[in-house]
């Protein structure tokens, strides 16, 4: 069994075990240099936290384990195609490689696809199903300037 198949199989097993415990069918690993740094499963039902996805939980654990929010050099292996939130979190963590076993097309018949969310997010804000508008209250972003000044001082 090659490395990719091994890690994807482990992510699938995590997801399967999670289903056995009453959770949703998603598992993920963060791997660096061929070593598993962290594992995560979808805990939405256990925590009532809509952000408690397998990938996000694995990222949080990896960041704690490595003592940094910068996970550049790590890879994510997921049982299912990461949703837009997870993909954004993976990118924000500096990870540039993601592999997943099951696609949104595979998930669609089971009500688990996030393809519609991806499609909606690809539209300009004014055309999305969610109301999103930039409504500035001052001409200058003073909050951001204060943060930058604090970083330099």
Helices and strands as residue ranges (DSSP letters): H 3-20, E 27-32, E 35-41, H 44-47, H 54-66, E 74-80, H 84-92, E 97-102, H 104-108, H 115-121, G 125-127, H 142-152
